Amino acid sequence: MAKGYLVARIKVHDKDAFEEFKSLSGAAIKAHGGKVLVRNPVNDQREGDGKGLAIVIEFESLDAATAFYESEAYTQARRVREKISDTELFLVEGL
């Protein structure tokens, strides 16, 4: 079965509050068997105008990634993140 990935770019406006999001989301990621592959605030932007934290999280499947995203634990984290950042996020199935 192909792996599932969460891919996001997060433009943080409140770094202190972002620590709360990281704590909440980290627990949810762990609970759903996710593995953070990339979390880099300084990326080599080659195209586009996006700036911010790049993150890639691997899950056992797209279904597992979806279950994580829709979980109550991540919903709580997401509510914090939505107040303190602009985010582009998608779930994708690996090859």
PDB file of N, CA, C and O in Angstrom:
ATOM      1  N   MET A   1       0.843  -1.181   0.000  1.00  0.00           N
ATOM      2  CA  MET A   1       0.000   0.000   0.000  1.00  0.00           C
ATOM      3  C   MET A   1       0.891   1.248   0.000  1.00  0.00           C
ATOM      4  O   MET A   1       1.912   1.297   0.685  1.00  0.00           O
ATOM      5  N   ALA A   2       0.489   2.238  -0.770  1.00  0.00           N
ATOM      6  CA  ALA A   2       1.254   3.478  -0.873  1.00  0.00           C
ATOM      7  C   ALA A   2       1.126   4.295   0.408  1.00  0.00           C
ATOM      8  O   ALA A   2       0.084   4.287   1.065  1.00  0.00           O
ATOM      9  N   LYS A   3       2.176   4.983   0.742  1.00  0.00           N
ATOM     10  CA  LYS A   3       2.183   5.878   1.902  1.00  0.00           C
ATOM     11  C   LYS A   3       1.302   7.091   1.621  1.00  0.00           C
ATOM     12  O   LYS A   3       1.024   7.415   0.466  1.00  0.00           O
ATOM     13  N   GLY A   4       0.869   7.751   2.680  1.00  0.00           N
ATOM     14  CA  GLY A   4       0.131   8.998   2.570  1.00  0.00           C
ATOM     15  C   GLY A   4       0.977  10.114   3.158  1.00  0.00           C
ATOM     16  O   GLY A   4       1.719   9.894   4.116  1.00  0.00           O
ATOM     17  N   TYR A   5       0.872  11.290   2.601  1.00  0.00           N
ATOM     18  CA  TYR A   5       1.682  12.425   3.053  1.00  0.00           C
ATOM     19  C   TYR A   5       0.826  13.656   3.274  1.00  0.00           C
ATOM     20  O   TYR A   5      -0.102  13.933   2.514  1.00  0.00           O
ATOM     21  N   LEU A   6       1.149  14.383   4.317  1.00  0.00           N
ATOM     22  CA  LEU A   6       0.625  15.717   4.534  1.00  0.00           C
ATOM     23  C   LEU A   6       1.759  16.652   4.141  1.00  0.00           C
ATOM     24  O   LEU A   6       2.877  16.526   4.640  1.00  0.00           O
ATOM     25  N   VAL A   7       1.471  17.580   3.256  1.00  0.00           N
ATOM     26  CA  VAL A   7       2.459  18.550   2.796  1.00  0.00           C
ATOM     27  C   VAL A   7       1.888  19.936   3.051  1.00  0.00           C
ATOM     28  O   VAL A   7       0.757  20.232   2.668  1.00  0.00           O
ATOM     29  N   ALA A   8       2.682  20.785   3.705  1.00  0.00           N
ATOM     30  CA  ALA A   8       2.162  22.114   4.040  1.00  0.00           C
ATOM     31  C   ALA A   8       3.259  23.162   4.026  1.00  0.00           C
ATOM     32  O   ALA A   8       4.443  22.872   4.196  1.00  0.00           O
ATOM     33  N   ARG A   9       2.817  24.377   3.818  1.00  0.00           N
ATOM     34  CA  ARG A   9       3.645  25.567   4.003  1.00  0.00           C
ATOM     35  C   ARG A   9       2.877  26.435   4.980  1.00  0.00           C
ATOM     36  O   ARG A   9       1.713  26.765   4.755  1.00  0.00           O
ATOM     37  N   ILE A  10       3.538  26.800   6.066  1.00  0.00           N
ATOM     38  CA  ILE A  10       2.879  27.552   7.129  1.00  0.00           C
ATOM     39  C   ILE A  10       3.613  28.868   7.332  1.00  0.00           C
ATOM     40  O   ILE A  10       4.798  28.890   7.665  1.00  0.00           O
ATOM     41  N   LYS A  11       2.898  29.956   7.128  1.00  0.00           N
ATOM     42  CA  LYS A  11       3.440  31.302   7.365  1.00  0.00           C
ATOM     43  C   LYS A  11       2.977  31.744   8.746  1.00  0.00           C
ATOM     44  O   LYS A  11       1.828  32.148   8.922  1.00  0.00           O
ATOM     45  N   VAL A  12       3.858  31.668   9.710  1.00  0.00           N
ATOM     46  CA  VAL A  12       3.531  31.919  11.109  1.00  0.00           C
ATOM     47  C   VAL A  12       3.567  33.421  11.408  1.00  0.00           C
ATOM     48  O   VAL A  12       4.512  34.116  11.036  1.00  0.00           O
ATOM     49  N   HIS A  13       2.514  33.912  12.090  1.00  0.00           N
ATOM     50  CA  HIS A  13       2.438  35.318  12.483  1.00  0.00           C
ATOM     51  C   HIS A  13       2.690  35.522  13.971  1.00  0.00           C
ATOM     52  O   HIS A  13       2.979  36.637  14.407  1.00  0.00           O
ATOM     53  N   ASP A  14       2.583  34.454  14.749  1.00  0.00           N
ATOM     54  CA  ASP A  14       2.785  34.538  16.195  1.00  0.00           C
ATOM     55  C   ASP A  14       3.616  33.329  16.633  1.00  0.00           C
ATOM     56  O   ASP A  14       3.079  32.249  16.877  1.00  0.00           O
ATOM     57  N   LYS A  15       4.921  33.528  16.726  1.00  0.00           N
ATOM     58  CA  LYS A  15       5.831  32.414  17.015  1.00  0.00           C
ATOM     59  C   LYS A  15       5.593  31.812  18.392  1.00  0.00           C
ATOM     60  O   LYS A  15       5.743  30.602  18.561  1.00  0.00           O
ATOM     61  N   ASP A  16       5.231  32.614  19.369  1.00  0.00           N
ATOM     62  CA  ASP A  16       4.977  32.078  20.707  1.00  0.00           C
ATOM     63  C   ASP A  16       3.762  31.150  20.704  1.00  0.00           C
ATOM     64  O   ASP A  16       3.813  30.055  21.264  1.00  0.00           O
ATOM     65  N   ALA A  17       2.687  31.583  20.083  1.00  0.00           N
ATOM     66  CA  ALA A  17       1.479  30.757  20.015  1.00  0.00           C
ATOM     67  C   ALA A  17       1.708  29.523  19.148  1.00  0.00           C
ATOM     68  O   ALA A  17       1.053  28.499  19.344  1.00  0.00           O
ATOM     69  N   PHE A  18       2.621  29.610  18.203  1.00  0.00           N
ATOM     70  CA  PHE A  18       2.915  28.471  17.344  1.00  0.00           C
ATOM     71  C   PHE A  18       3.480  27.306  18.149  1.00  0.00           C
ATOM     72  O   PHE A  18       3.320  26.149  17.760  1.00  0.00           O
ATOM     73  N   GLU A  19       4.133  27.599  19.255  1.00  0.00           N
ATOM     74  CA  GLU A  19       4.648  26.530  20.116  1.00  0.00           C
ATOM     75  C   GLU A  19       3.506  25.675  20.661  1.00  0.00           C
ATOM     76  O   GLU A  19       3.654  24.461  20.799  1.00  0.00           O
ATOM     77  N   GLU A  20       2.370  26.299  20.970  1.00  0.00           N
ATOM     78  CA  GLU A  20       1.201  25.531  21.414  1.00  0.00           C
ATOM     79  C   GLU A  20       0.723  24.609  20.300  1.00  0.00           C
ATOM     80  O   GLU A  20       0.424  23.439  20.543  1.00  0.00           O
ATOM     81  N   PHE A  21       0.650  25.135  19.075  1.00  0.00           N
ATOM     82  CA  PHE A  21       0.254  24.304  17.940  1.00  0.00           C
ATOM     83  C   PHE A  21       1.208  23.127  17.771  1.00  0.00           C
ATOM     84  O   PHE A  21       0.764  21.996  17.570  1.00  0.00           O
ATOM     85  N   LYS A  22       2.499  23.376  17.849  1.00  0.00           N
ATOM     86  CA  LYS A  22       3.479  22.302  17.683  1.00  0.00           C
ATOM     87  C   LYS A  22       3.285  21.207  18.726  1.00  0.00           C
ATOM     88  O   LYS A  22       3.378  20.022  18.409  1.00  0.00           O
ATOM     89  N   SER A  23       3.020  21.593  19.945  1.00  0.00           N
ATOM     90  CA  SER A  23       2.800  20.612  21.003  1.00  0.00           C
ATOM     91  C   SER A  23       1.551  19.781  20.744  1.00  0.00           C
ATOM     92  O   SER A  23       1.584  18.553  20.833  1.00  0.00           O
ATOM     93  N   LEU A  24       0.451  20.454  20.421  1.00  0.00           N
ATOM     94  CA  LEU A  24      -0.800  19.747  20.156  1.00  0.00           C
ATOM     95  C   LEU A  24      -0.706  18.864  18.916  1.00  0.00           C
ATOM     96  O   LEU A  24      -1.134  17.710  18.930  1.00  0.00           O
ATOM     97  N   SER A  25      -0.145  19.416  17.847  1.00  0.00           N
ATOM     98  CA  SER A  25      -0.068  18.644  16.602  1.00  0.00           C
ATOM     99  C   SER A  25       0.928  17.494  16.727  1.00  0.00           C
ATOM    100  O   SER A  25       0.713  16.423  16.160  1.00  0.00           O
ATOM    101  N   GLY A  26       2.006  17.708  17.460  1.00  0.00           N
ATOM    102  CA  GLY A  26       2.992  16.643  17.647  1.00  0.00           C
ATOM    103  C   GLY A  26       2.387  15.428  18.312  1.00  0.00           C
ATOM    104  O   GLY A  26       2.661  14.297  17.910  1.00  0.00           O
ATOM    105  N   ALA A  27       1.564  15.649  19.328  1.00  0.00           N
ATOM    106  CA  ALA A  27       0.900  14.535  20.008  1.00  0.00           C
ATOM    107  C   ALA A  27      -0.060  13.823  19.055  1.00  0.00           C
ATOM    108  O   ALA A  27      -0.150  12.595  19.071  1.00  0.00           O
ATOM    109  N   ALA A  28      -0.772  14.581  18.230  1.00  0.00           N
ATOM    110  CA  ALA A  28      -1.712  13.978  17.279  1.00  0.00           C
ATOM    111  C   ALA A  28      -0.967  13.198  16.195  1.00  0.00           C
ATOM    112  O   ALA A  28      -1.411  12.122  15.793  1.00  0.00           O
ATOM    113  N   ILE A  29       0.145  13.725  15.726  1.00  0.00           N
ATOM    114  CA  ILE A  29       0.953  13.031  14.721  1.00  0.00           C
ATOM    115  C   ILE A  29       1.417  11.692  15.280  1.00  0.00           C
ATOM    116  O   ILE A  29       1.293  10.661  14.618  1.00  0.00           O
ATOM    117  N   LYS A  30       1.945  11.708  16.482  1.00  0.00           N
ATOM    118  CA  LYS A  30       2.440  10.488  17.115  1.00  0.00           C
ATOM    119  C   LYS A  30       1.313   9.470  17.292  1.00  0.00           C
ATOM    120  O   LYS A  30       1.500   8.284  17.018  1.00  0.00           O
ATOM    121  N   ALA A  31       0.157   9.922  17.742  1.00  0.00           N
ATOM    122  CA  ALA A  31      -0.984   9.039  17.978  1.00  0.00           C
ATOM    123  C   ALA A  31      -1.464   8.354  16.699  1.00  0.00           C
ATOM    124  O   ALA A  31      -2.051   7.273  16.754  1.00  0.00           O
ATOM    125  N   HIS A  32      -1.217   8.981  15.551  1.00  0.00           N
ATOM    126  CA  HIS A  32      -1.659   8.419  14.271  1.00  0.00           C
ATOM    127  C   HIS A  32      -0.521   7.779  13.481  1.00  0.00           C
ATOM    128  O   HIS A  32      -0.668   7.487  12.294  1.00  0.00           O
ATOM    129  N   GLY A  33       0.599   7.567  14.136  1.00  0.00           N
ATOM    130  CA  GLY A  33       1.706   6.866  13.491  1.00  0.00           C
ATOM    131  C   GLY A  33       2.432   7.683  12.442  1.00  0.00           C
ATOM    132  O   GLY A  33       3.109   7.120  11.582  1.00  0.00           O
ATOM    133  N   GLY A  34       2.304   8.996  12.497  1.00  0.00           N
ATOM    134  CA  GLY A  34       2.966   9.857  11.520  1.00  0.00           C
ATOM    135  C   GLY A  34       4.441  10.037  11.816  1.00  0.00           C
ATOM    136  O   GLY A  34       4.888   9.908  12.956  1.00  0.00           O
ATOM    137  N   LYS A  35       5.175  10.334  10.778  1.00  0.00           N
ATOM    138  CA  LYS A  35       6.618  10.583  10.897  1.00  0.00           C
ATOM    139  C   LYS A  35       6.932  11.884  10.160  1.00  0.00           C
ATOM    140  O   LYS A  35       6.699  11.997   8.956  1.00  0.00           O
ATOM    141  N   VAL A  36       7.457  12.856  10.888  1.00  0.00           N
ATOM    142  CA  VAL A  36       7.813  14.134  10.267  1.00  0.00           C
ATOM    143  C   VAL A  36       9.100  13.927   9.470  1.00  0.00           C
ATOM    144  O   VAL A  36      10.138  13.578  10.032  1.00  0.00           O
ATOM    145  N   LEU A  37       9.022  14.142   8.168  1.00  0.00           N
ATOM    146  CA  LEU A  37      10.181  13.998   7.290  1.00  0.00           C
ATOM    147  C   LEU A  37      10.873  15.320   7.046  1.00  0.00           C
ATOM    148  O   LEU A  37      12.094  15.364   6.899  1.00  0.00           O
ATOM    149  N   VAL A  38      10.105  16.404   7.000  1.00  0.00           N
ATOM    150  CA  VAL A  38      10.650  17.736   6.723  1.00  0.00           C
ATOM    151  C   VAL A  38       9.958  18.729   7.638  1.00  0.00           C
ATOM    152  O   VAL A  38       8.730  18.740   7.727  1.00  0.00           O
ATOM    153  N   ARG A  39      10.722  19.551   8.309  1.00  0.00           N
ATOM    154  CA  ARG A  39      10.202  20.723   9.034  1.00  0.00           C
ATOM    155  C   ARG A  39      11.325  21.744   8.983  1.00  0.00           C
ATOM    156  O   ARG A  39      12.255  21.706   9.788  1.00  0.00           O
ATOM    157  N   ASN A  40      11.226  22.647   8.035  1.00  0.00           N
ATOM    158  CA  ASN A  40      12.332  23.543   7.778  1.00  0.00           C
ATOM    159  C   ASN A  40      11.849  24.970   7.568  1.00  0.00           C
ATOM    160  O   ASN A  40      11.171  25.252   6.581  1.00  0.00           O
ATOM    161  N   PRO A  41      12.186  25.870   8.477  1.00  0.00           N
ATOM    162  CA  PRO A  41      11.776  27.264   8.312  1.00  0.00           C
ATOM    163  C   PRO A  41      12.602  28.021   7.268  1.00  0.00           C
ATOM    164  O   PRO A  41      12.185  29.083   6.807  1.00  0.00           O
ATOM    165  N   VAL A  42      13.747  27.493   6.898  1.00  0.00           N
ATOM    166  CA  VAL A  42      14.598  28.143   5.905  1.00  0.00           C
ATOM    167  C   VAL A  42      14.725  27.196   4.717  1.00  0.00           C
ATOM    168  O   VAL A  42      15.555  26.287   4.716  1.00  0.00           O
ATOM    169  N   ASN A  43      13.891  27.423   3.711  1.00  0.00           N
ATOM    170  CA  ASN A  43      13.956  26.547   2.548  1.00  0.00           C
ATOM    171  C   ASN A  43      14.489  27.312   1.342  1.00  0.00           C
ATOM    172  O   ASN A  43      14.460  28.542   1.311  1.00  0.00           O
ATOM    173  N   ASP A  44      14.955  26.597   0.389  1.00  0.00           N
ATOM    174  CA  ASP A  44      15.559  27.173  -0.814  1.00  0.00           C
ATOM    175  C   ASP A  44      14.456  27.427  -1.836  1.00  0.00           C
ATOM    176  O   ASP A  44      14.223  26.609  -2.726  1.00  0.00           O
ATOM    177  N   GLN A  45      13.783  28.562  -1.702  1.00  0.00           N
ATOM    178  CA  GLN A  45      12.656  28.915  -2.563  1.00  0.00           C
ATOM    179  C   GLN A  45      13.153  29.164  -3.980  1.00  0.00           C
ATOM    180  O   GLN A  45      13.926  30.096  -4.204  1.00  0.00           O
ATOM    181  N   ARG A  46      12.729  28.358  -4.930  1.00  0.00           N
ATOM    182  CA  ARG A  46      13.144  28.500  -6.326  1.00  0.00           C
ATOM    183  C   ARG A  46      12.061  29.102  -7.204  1.00  0.00           C
ATOM    184  O   ARG A  46      12.367  29.777  -8.187  1.00  0.00           O
ATOM    185  N   GLU A  47      10.807  28.870  -6.865  1.00  0.00           N
ATOM    186  CA  GLU A  47       9.710  29.406  -7.661  1.00  0.00           C
ATOM    187  C   GLU A  47       8.574  29.810  -6.739  1.00  0.00           C
ATOM    188  O   GLU A  47       8.444  29.288  -5.632  1.00  0.00           O
ATOM    189  N   GLY A  48       7.753  30.742  -7.204  1.00  0.00           N
ATOM    190  CA  GLY A  48       6.612  31.181  -6.419  1.00  0.00           C
ATOM    191  C   GLY A  48       7.010  32.212  -5.380  1.00  0.00           C
ATOM    192  O   GLY A  48       8.184  32.548  -5.228  1.00  0.00           O
ATOM    193  N   ASP A  49       6.013  32.706  -4.670  1.00  0.00           N
ATOM    194  CA  ASP A  49       6.261  33.763  -3.699  1.00  0.00           C
ATOM    195  C   ASP A  49       6.073  33.284  -2.262  1.00  0.00           C
ATOM    196  O   ASP A  49       6.128  34.086  -1.329  1.00  0.00           O
ATOM    197  N   GLY A  50       5.854  32.002  -2.080  1.00  0.00           N
ATOM    198  CA  GLY A  50       5.587  31.473  -0.747  1.00  0.00           C
ATOM    199  C   GLY A  50       6.796  31.513   0.165  1.00  0.00           C
ATOM    200  O   GLY A  50       7.909  31.179  -0.241  1.00  0.00           O
ATOM    201  N   LYS A  51       6.570  31.917   1.377  1.00  0.00           N
ATOM    202  CA  LYS A  51       7.588  31.882   2.407  1.00  0.00           C
ATOM    203  C   LYS A  51       6.967  31.184   3.592  1.00  0.00           C
ATOM    204  O   LYS A  51       5.744  31.104   3.707  1.00  0.00           O
ATOM    205  N   GLY A  52       7.796  30.686   4.461  1.00  0.00           N
ATOM    206  CA  GLY A  52       7.273  30.056   5.657  1.00  0.00           C
ATOM    207  C   GLY A  52       7.868  28.686   5.875  1.00  0.00           C
ATOM    208  O   GLY A  52       8.765  28.245   5.156  1.00  0.00           O
ATOM    209  N   LEU A  53       7.352  28.040   6.872  1.00  0.00           N
ATOM    210  CA  LEU A  53       7.804  26.727   7.283  1.00  0.00           C
ATOM    211  C   LEU A  53       7.304  25.677   6.296  1.00  0.00           C
ATOM    212  O   LEU A  53       6.109  25.608   6.012  1.00  0.00           O
ATOM    213  N   ALA A  54       8.207  24.869   5.781  1.00  0.00           N
ATOM    214  CA  ALA A  54       7.830  23.744   4.928  1.00  0.00           C
ATOM    215  C   ALA A  54       7.774  22.501   5.804  1.00  0.00           C
ATOM    216  O   ALA A  54       8.675  22.262   6.608  1.00  0.00           O
ATOM    217  N   ILE A  55       6.704  21.700   5.648  1.00  0.00           N
ATOM    218  CA  ILE A  55       6.576  20.474   6.440  1.00  0.00           C
ATOM    219  C   ILE A  55       6.017  19.348   5.586  1.00  0.00           C
ATOM    220  O   ILE A  55       5.097  19.543   4.791  1.00  0.00           O
ATOM    221  N   VAL A  56       6.598  18.158   5.769  1.00  0.00           N
ATOM    222  CA  VAL A  56       6.111  16.940   5.126  1.00  0.00           C
ATOM    223  C   VAL A  56       6.027  15.880   6.219  1.00  0.00           C
ATOM    224  O   VAL A  56       7.001  15.622   6.926  1.00  0.00           O
ATOM    225  N   ILE A  57       4.844  15.266   6.346  1.00  0.00           N
ATOM    226  CA  ILE A  57       4.633  14.213   7.331  1.00  0.00           C
ATOM    227  C   ILE A  57       4.179  12.961   6.590  1.00  0.00           C
ATOM    228  O   ILE A  57       3.275  13.014   5.756  1.00  0.00           O
ATOM    229  N   GLU A  58       4.813  11.839   6.902  1.00  0.00           N
ATOM    230  CA  GLU A  58       4.495  10.560   6.263  1.00  0.00           C
ATOM    231  C   GLU A  58       3.596   9.729   7.170  1.00  0.00           C
ATOM    232  O   GLU A  58       3.812   9.647   8.379  1.00  0.00           O
ATOM    233  N   PHE A  59       2.584   9.114   6.565  1.00  0.00           N
ATOM    234  CA  PHE A  59       1.695   8.188   7.253  1.00  0.00           C
ATOM    235  C   PHE A  59       1.688   6.870   6.482  1.00  0.00           C
ATOM    236  O   PHE A  59       2.124   6.815   5.332  1.00  0.00           O
ATOM    237  N   GLU A  60       1.199   5.827   7.109  1.00  0.00           N
ATOM    238  CA  GLU A  60       1.202   4.497   6.485  1.00  0.00           C
ATOM    239  C   GLU A  60       0.360   4.439   5.218  1.00  0.00           C
ATOM    240  O   GLU A  60       0.610   3.605   4.347  1.00  0.00           O
ATOM    241  N   SER A  61      -0.633   5.311   5.105  1.00  0.00           N
ATOM    242  CA  SER A  61      -1.508   5.326   3.935  1.00  0.00           C
ATOM    243  C   SER A  61      -2.199   6.680   3.852  1.00  0.00           C
ATOM    244  O   SER A  61      -2.141   7.480   4.785  1.00  0.00           O
ATOM    245  N   LEU A  62      -2.846   6.921   2.733  1.00  0.00           N
ATOM    246  CA  LEU A  62      -3.627   8.149   2.598  1.00  0.00           C
ATOM    247  C   LEU A  62      -4.796   8.128   3.583  1.00  0.00           C
ATOM    248  O   LEU A  62      -5.167   9.167   4.130  1.00  0.00           O
ATOM    249  N   ASP A  63      -5.373   6.949   3.809  1.00  0.00           N
ATOM    250  CA  ASP A  63      -6.451   6.841   4.789  1.00  0.00           C
ATOM    251  C   ASP A  63      -5.965   7.234   6.185  1.00  0.00           C
ATOM    252  O   ASP A  63      -6.681   7.906   6.928  1.00  0.00           O
ATOM    253  N   ALA A  64      -4.750   6.816   6.538  1.00  0.00           N
ATOM    254  CA  ALA A  64      -4.185   7.172   7.849  1.00  0.00           C
ATOM    255  C   ALA A  64      -3.936   8.678   7.938  1.00  0.00           C
ATOM    256  O   ALA A  64      -4.172   9.284   8.983  1.00  0.00           O
ATOM    257  N   ALA A  65      -3.461   9.278   6.853  1.00  0.00           N
ATOM    258  CA  ALA A  65      -3.243  10.727   6.828  1.00  0.00           C
ATOM    259  C   ALA A  65      -4.571  11.466   6.985  1.00  0.00           C
ATOM    260  O   ALA A  65      -4.655  12.469   7.694  1.00  0.00           O
ATOM    261  N   THR A  66      -5.594  10.962   6.323  1.00  0.00           N
ATOM    262  CA  THR A  66      -6.921  11.566   6.413  1.00  0.00           C
ATOM    263  C   THR A  66      -7.480  11.423   7.827  1.00  0.00           C
ATOM    264  O   THR A  66      -8.054  12.368   8.368  1.00  0.00           O
ATOM    265  N   ALA A  67      -7.313  10.250   8.421  1.00  0.00           N
ATOM    266  CA  ALA A  67      -7.788  10.030   9.796  1.00  0.00           C
ATOM    267  C   ALA A  67      -7.090  10.984  10.759  1.00  0.00           C
ATOM    268  O   ALA A  67      -7.720  11.517  11.672  1.00  0.00           O
ATOM    269  N   PHE A  68      -5.798  11.200  10.560  1.00  0.00           N
ATOM    270  CA  PHE A  68      -5.067  12.173  11.375  1.00  0.00           C
ATOM    271  C   PHE A  68      -5.676  13.561  11.211  1.00  0.00           C
ATOM    272  O   PHE A  68      -6.022  14.209  12.198  1.00  0.00           O
ATOM    273  N   TYR A  69      -5.808  14.015   9.975  1.00  0.00           N
ATOM    274  CA  TYR A  69      -6.282  15.369   9.716  1.00  0.00           C
ATOM    275  C   TYR A  69      -7.679  15.597  10.287  1.00  0.00           C
ATOM    276  O   TYR A  69      -7.982  16.685  10.779  1.00  0.00           O
ATOM    277  N   GLU A  70      -8.524  14.580  10.222  1.00  0.00           N
ATOM    278  CA  GLU A  70      -9.899  14.713  10.670  1.00  0.00           C
ATOM    279  C   GLU A  70     -10.091  14.370  12.149  1.00  0.00           C
ATOM    280  O   GLU A  70     -11.206  14.463  12.663  1.00  0.00           O
ATOM    281  N   SER A  71      -9.017  13.975  12.837  1.00  0.00           N
ATOM    282  CA  SER A  71      -9.120  13.589  14.239  1.00  0.00           C
ATOM    283  C   SER A  71      -9.454  14.786  15.126  1.00  0.00           C
ATOM    284  O   SER A  71      -9.166  15.932  14.781  1.00  0.00           O
ATOM    285  N   GLU A  72     -10.063  14.501  16.265  1.00  0.00           N
ATOM    286  CA  GLU A  72     -10.382  15.559  17.227  1.00  0.00           C
ATOM    287  C   GLU A  72      -9.106  16.217  17.743  1.00  0.00           C
ATOM    288  O   GLU A  72      -9.059  17.433  17.932  1.00  0.00           O
ATOM    289  N   ALA A  73      -8.073  15.411  17.970  1.00  0.00           N
ATOM    290  CA  ALA A  73      -6.810  15.961  18.488  1.00  0.00           C
ATOM    291  C   ALA A  73      -6.201  16.952  17.504  1.00  0.00           C
ATOM    292  O   ALA A  73      -5.748  18.021  17.915  1.00  0.00           O
ATOM    293  N   TYR A  74      -6.179  16.617  16.201  1.00  0.00           N
ATOM    294  CA  TYR A  74      -5.604  17.549  15.247  1.00  0.00           C
ATOM    295  C   TYR A  74      -6.540  18.729  14.992  1.00  0.00           C
ATOM    296  O   TYR A  74      -6.080  19.835  14.707  1.00  0.00           O
ATOM    297  N   THR A  75      -7.833  18.503  15.091  1.00  0.00           N
ATOM    298  CA  THR A  75      -8.781  19.609  14.930  1.00  0.00           C
ATOM    299  C   THR A  75      -8.517  20.684  15.973  1.00  0.00           C
ATOM    300  O   THR A  75      -8.569  21.874  15.662  1.00  0.00           O
ATOM    301  N   GLN A  76      -8.233  20.280  17.208  1.00  0.00           N
ATOM    302  CA  GLN A  76      -7.895  21.246  18.253  1.00  0.00           C
ATOM    303  C   GLN A  76      -6.620  22.006  17.885  1.00  0.00           C
ATOM    304  O   GLN A  76      -6.558  23.226  18.032  1.00  0.00           O
ATOM    305  N   ALA A  77      -5.609  21.287  17.409  1.00  0.00           N
ATOM    306  CA  ALA A  77      -4.358  21.934  17.003  1.00  0.00           C
ATOM    307  C   ALA A  77      -4.601  22.879  15.830  1.00  0.00           C
ATOM    308  O   ALA A  77      -4.083  23.995  15.799  1.00  0.00           O
ATOM    309  N   ARG A  78      -5.392  22.419  14.872  1.00  0.00           N
ATOM    310  CA  ARG A  78      -5.663  23.225  13.673  1.00  0.00           C
ATOM    311  C   ARG A  78      -6.338  24.549  14.044  1.00  0.00           C
ATOM    312  O   ARG A  78      -6.047  25.586  13.447  1.00  0.00           O
ATOM    313  N   ARG A  79      -7.229  24.509  15.021  1.00  0.00           N
ATOM    314  CA  ARG A  79      -7.909  25.741  15.444  1.00  0.00           C
ATOM    315  C   ARG A  79      -6.906  26.764  15.976  1.00  0.00           C
ATOM    316  O   ARG A  79      -7.059  27.964  15.746  1.00  0.00           O
ATOM    317  N   VAL A  80      -5.901  26.299  16.674  1.00  0.00           N
ATOM    318  CA  VAL A  80      -4.840  27.197  17.150  1.00  0.00           C
ATOM    319  C   VAL A  80      -4.065  27.739  15.955  1.00  0.00           C
ATOM    320  O   VAL A  80      -3.838  28.944  15.848  1.00  0.00           O
ATOM    321  N   ARG A  81      -3.658  26.834  15.050  1.00  0.00           N
ATOM    322  CA  ARG A  81      -2.858  27.236  13.889  1.00  0.00           C
ATOM    323  C   ARG A  81      -3.582  28.244  13.008  1.00  0.00           C
ATOM    324  O   ARG A  81      -2.967  29.186  12.510  1.00  0.00           O
ATOM    325  N   GLU A  82      -4.864  28.057  12.816  1.00  0.00           N
ATOM    326  CA  GLU A  82      -5.620  28.944  11.927  1.00  0.00           C
ATOM    327  C   GLU A  82      -5.650  30.389  12.432  1.00  0.00           C
ATOM    328  O   GLU A  82      -5.778  31.319  11.635  1.00  0.00           O
ATOM    329  N   LYS A  83      -5.534  30.582  13.734  1.00  0.00           N
ATOM    330  CA  LYS A  83      -5.548  31.931  14.310  1.00  0.00           C
ATOM    331  C   LYS A  83      -4.204  32.636  14.192  1.00  0.00           C
ATOM    332  O   LYS A  83      -4.144  33.863  14.270  1.00  0.00           O
ATOM    333  N   ILE A  84      -3.129  31.884  14.006  1.00  0.00           N
ATOM    334  CA  ILE A  84      -1.789  32.468  14.108  1.00  0.00           C
ATOM    335  C   ILE A  84      -0.948  32.306  12.848  1.00  0.00           C
ATOM    336  O   ILE A  84       0.241  32.628  12.845  1.00  0.00           O
ATOM    337  N   SER A  85      -1.571  31.800  11.765  1.00  0.00           N
ATOM    338  CA  SER A  85      -0.775  31.574  10.555  1.00  0.00           C
ATOM    339  C   SER A  85      -1.661  31.547   9.323  1.00  0.00           C
ATOM    340  O   SER A  85      -2.886  31.457   9.413  1.00  0.00           O
ATOM    341  N   ASP A  86      -1.015  31.626   8.175  1.00  0.00           N
ATOM    342  CA  ASP A  86      -1.640  31.347   6.886  1.00  0.00           C
ATOM    343  C   ASP A  86      -1.026  30.040   6.415  1.00  0.00           C
ATOM    344  O   ASP A  86       0.195  29.879   6.436  1.00  0.00           O
ATOM    345  N   THR A  87      -1.861  29.115   5.992  1.00  0.00           N
ATOM    346  CA  THR A  87      -1.368  27.781   5.673  1.00  0.00           C
ATOM    347  C   THR A  87      -1.912  27.295   4.346  1.00  0.00           C
ATOM    348  O   THR A  87      -3.078  27.509   4.016  1.00  0.00           O
ATOM    349  N   GLU A  88      -1.046  26.636   3.590  1.00  0.00           N
ATOM    350  CA  GLU A  88      -1.416  25.861   2.417  1.00  0.00           C
ATOM    351  C   GLU A  88      -1.105  24.418   2.796  1.00  0.00           C
ATOM    352  O   GLU A  88       0.024  24.110   3.178  1.00  0.00           O
ATOM    353  N   LEU A  89      -2.100  23.524   2.695  1.00  0.00           N
ATOM    354  CA  LEU A  89      -1.915  22.155   3.171  1.00  0.00           C
ATOM    355  C   LEU A  89      -2.684  21.220   2.274  1.00  0.00           C
ATOM    356  O   LEU A  89      -3.814  21.507   1.878  1.00  0.00           O
ATOM    357  N   PHE A  90      -2.064  20.090   1.953  1.00  0.00           N
ATOM    358  CA  PHE A  90      -2.792  19.068   1.217  1.00  0.00           C
ATOM    359  C   PHE A  90      -2.304  17.694   1.616  1.00  0.00           C
ATOM    360  O   PHE A  90      -1.188  17.519   2.105  1.00  0.00           O
ATOM    361  N   LEU A  91      -3.178  16.720   1.393  1.00  0.00           N
ATOM    362  CA  LEU A  91      -2.877  15.307   1.613  1.00  0.00           C
ATOM    363  C   LEU A  91      -2.679  14.666   0.247  1.00  0.00           C
ATOM    364  O   LEU A  91      -3.428  14.943  -0.689  1.00  0.00           O
ATOM    365  N   VAL A  92      -1.677  13.817   0.137  1.00  0.00           N
ATOM    366  CA  VAL A  92      -1.389  13.204  -1.152  1.00  0.00           C
ATOM    367  C   VAL A  92      -0.912  11.771  -0.935  1.00  0.00           C
ATOM    368  O   VAL A  92      -0.275  11.460   0.072  1.00  0.00           O
ATOM    369  N   GLU A  93      -1.228  10.914  -1.888  1.00  0.00           N
ATOM    370  CA  GLU A  93      -0.800   9.521  -1.832  1.00  0.00           C
ATOM    371  C   GLU A  93       0.543   9.380  -2.554  1.00  0.00           C
ATOM    372  O   GLU A  93       0.740   9.923  -3.641  1.00  0.00           O
ATOM    373  N   GLY A  94       1.452   8.645  -1.930  1.00  0.00           N
ATOM    374  CA  GLY A  94       2.760   8.410  -2.541  1.00  0.00           C
ATOM    375  C   GLY A  94       2.674   7.426  -3.702  1.00  0.00           C
ATOM    376  O   GLY A  94       1.623   6.845  -3.970  1.00  0.00           O
ATOM    377  N   LEU A  95       3.778   7.259  -4.366  1.00  0.00           N
ATOM    378  CA  LEU A  95       3.841   6.327  -5.498  1.00  0.00           C
ATOM    379  C   LEU A  95       4.113   4.918  -5.035  1.00  0.00           C
ATOM    380  O   LEU A  95       4.198   4.004  -5.855  1.00  0.00           O
TER     381      LEU A  95
END
